[in-house]
Amino acid sequence: MAANVSTVYSLTELATYVMNVNMFPLFYGAHFVLASRIVREDSKDLGPKFKQNHPFASWFCTVIAGLSGVFVANFLFSHPLIDILKEHGLIIYITLIWYLMNYSPFDIVYKVMNLYSIVLIAAVLQEFLRVRFIYLGLQQAARVYPDAYIIMLIGGTIKGNGYGFIKIVERLIRGKWSPNTNEILHVTHFAKSAMYASLAFLLHNTKVIQVPIELLYLGIIIVFVVLRILIIVGGIADPLELLEKPVCLLLFGSGAVDTGKEKKEKKENEEKEKKMK
């Protein structure tokens, strides 16, 4: 009995630490590295010299990708879009990472950060930050629109996958127009997982889930990390789809099953999304 109590107490302590640990600079750094990698990888079809010929566009798009959830949330909740730019330390940090990822001697930083093991570690750290963003996004929406549950869900989902919702704009800045890649048309794992996590936090806020928030927070992080590892190591584009397919088939019928053309398009989008993430 005493051992069980001690275990629960230790787990609660761990959960409390994880929930309150400072995300800067380690977790933000991993997130910004992946954001810079997204922009660079997605710019390859724009020419081999894109980052040399358009450094400002490359930098600006990296900032948008790295802080996308903030930009979209500020737009929705009537905050100044550029409000985040007053965080000078954060902007300098992402600028430093962007520069090293694109212009380091012999491209050494990009090559190291593109190693499989480094990408895996960065992706795991990014999941910690995503859960923090989701939680804070839901709290931000609750302050502006108390008891507006749908808006609160939207706030958490956007903070947890802001890039998916602003990707069209970010690509347009780089001269790419791809309206078929939006999150409403092709909902990715990152949008769905953010929505499910937001729902869990919302149910806790409304007392439907009556467990300590620290344990719920830790549980969501564990699920996120496991799913992200499945994506990278297992090559599964969307682990949640395995659970969702039977439900979609039941609710929406055979029309929910992709046609050959849709499957091909979906596969191409998933491969591109996987490289970017």
N, C-alpha and C positions, 0 to 999 in steps of 0.2 A: 504493500500500500504506500509506504513511504517512498519507495523507489519510483512508483508511478507518479506521485505528486511532484517529486524532484524532476522527473522527465518533463512533465507538463510545464513546470516552472522554467526549466532551461529552454524549452521550445518557445515559450512566451517571451523570454528574454531575447532569444535570437530573433524572433519575429519583430519585436520592438526595435531592436538595433537596425534590422534591415529596413524597417519602415521609416526610420529617422536618419539613416546614414546620409552624409553629404554626397550628392551625386557628382560634384565637381572636385577634381578634374577627371578622375578615372572613367566614370560611366559616360559623362559627356564626351570625353575624348574618344571612346570607342564608337559612340554614336556619330560624331563628326567625321571620323575616319570612314565609316560606312557611307555616310552622306556624300563625302567627297568622291568615294569610289563609285557610287551610283552615277553621279554626274559625269565622271570621266568615262566610265564604261558605256554610258548611254550616248556619249558624244562621238564614239568611234566612227559611226557612219556619216559624220559631218566632215570628215577629213582628218588625216593624221596630225595636222598642225592646228587644230581648232584651239587648243589651250594656249598656243603661242600667239595665234592671230587674234584671239578674242579673250584675253585674260580677265577683263572686267565682267563679261558675260559668264565666264566660268566661275569666277568668285561669287558673283551675285546669285547664281543658280545654286551654288553650294550652300550659301547662307539660307536661301529659301528651303532647300531640302533639309538642312539641319535643324531649322527652326520653323518648319512648315506648320506644325500643330498650333504654335503660338500665333502665326499670321492668320490662319483660318479662324481660330477661336476669337481673336481680337476683332476680326471682321463681323463675326456673328453676334458678339456680345457688346458691340458698340464701343470698343476700345480703339484708340489710334492704331492703325496697322503697323506703323513704324515704332511703336512704343518700346519694343524689345531692343531696338538699336541704341537705346540709352544705357544698356548693359555693356559698357565698354570692355570689361574684362572678358566677357563671353564672346564678343565680336572679334577681339584680338586673338583669342584662343582658336576660334574656328578659322580665322584668316591664316594663322600660323600653320594649322593642320592642312588647310587647302594648299598653301604654298609648297609645303614639304611633299605632299602627295602628288603634286604636279610638276614641280621644278627642282627637286633635289638632284644633286650631282649623280650622274649615271642612272637616274631614276631609282635609286636604291631604296628610298622610303616606300614608294609605291610597290616595288617588287617584294619587299619584306612584308608589308601590310596585306599583300595579296596572297600570301602563303596560306594554305588550307587551315593549318592549326591556328594561325593568327585571326583569320576571318571567323573561325568557330568561336574563339574566345571573345572577340569583339561582339559577335552576334548574341552570345549569352549575356554579356554585360549590357547590351542594348535592351534586352528584355526586362532587366531590372528597371532601367530608365523608362521604358514604355509603361510599365505598371504604375510608376510614380506619376507620369504624365496623365494617365487615365484617371487615377484617383484625384489628382489636383484639378483636372478638367471638369470632372463631375462636381467637385466642390465649388469651382468657379461658377458653373452654370446654376447651381443651387442657390448661390448668393444673389445672383441677378434675377433668376426666375424660381423662387421657392415654390415647391409643390408642383412644378411643371415637369413631370417625370420624363416625357418624351424629349424635351429640350435638355434635360440633365443627361439622358442617354446619349444624345447627339454630342454634347460637350465632351463626355468621356471618350467617345468613339473617335472624334476628330483629334483630340490630343494624343490618342494612342496610335493614330495612323494618318497624321496630317498630310504627309507627302502624297498618299494615294489620292487625296481630294484636291491637291493643288498641282499635281503632276502635269496636267495639260498646260497650265499657265507657265510652269517652270520650263517645260519643253519648248513652248512657243517663244520664250525669250531666247532660246538657243537656235531658233529657226526651224523647229520641228512642229508639225501639226499632226496630232494623233488622237482625234476625238474618240476613237473606239477603245481607248485604254482607261477610260474613267471608271471610278469605283462604283458608280451606280449601275453601269452596264455589266462590268466584270468585277464582282465583289471578291477581293483577295482574302487570303487567310488572315492578314494583318488587320483588315477592317473588321472581319467577323470576330476574331479573338478580342479585339478592343471593345466591340459591342457586347459580347458575352461577359467580359470582365466588368464593364460599366453596369450591366444589369445586376451582377452579383453585388457590387458596391451599393447600387440603388436599393436592392432588397435588404441589405444590411441597414441602410439609412432609414428605411421604413419599418424596421424591426421584424421583417419577415424571416431574415436569417439572423439568428440570435447566438452568434459566436463572437468572441473578441475580434475587433477589427484587425488587430495585428496578425492573428492567426489566419484570417481570411486573406489578408494582403500577402502573407507568406505563401499560402496555398496557391493563389493565382500566379505568383512568380514561379513556383515549381512547375505548374502546368505550362506556363509560357515557355520556360526553358526547355522542358521535355519536347514540346511541339517544335520549337526552333531547331533542336538537335535532329529531330526526325526529318525536318526539311533539308538541312545541310548534309547530314550523314546518310540518311535513308533515301534522299532524293525524292521525297514526297512533296509535291508542290503545295498541297493543301491537306494536311492531316484531318482537319475537321470535316472535309467533304465525305469521308468514309462513313461518318455518323449522320451527316445531313442527307445523303442521297436517298435512303429509305423513307425518311420523313417527307422529303420533297416529292418523291414518287407517289406517296400516299395522298398528300395534300393537293398536288398540282397535276397528277396524272402523267400519262406517257409523254405529254408535251414537254415535261421537264427534262427528258432524256435528250442529250445533244444529238444533232444530226451529224453526218460525216464532216460537212464543211465547218460546223460550229466546233466540233471536236478538234479539227485541225487548227482553227483560229485560237481556240482556248489553249491548246498545247503550246503554240508559238508565244502567246502572251505569258503563260506560266514560266516558260523557259527564260524569257526576257526578264520577268519579275524575279526569278530565282537568281539570275546573274546580278541583278541590281541590288538585291538584298544580301 
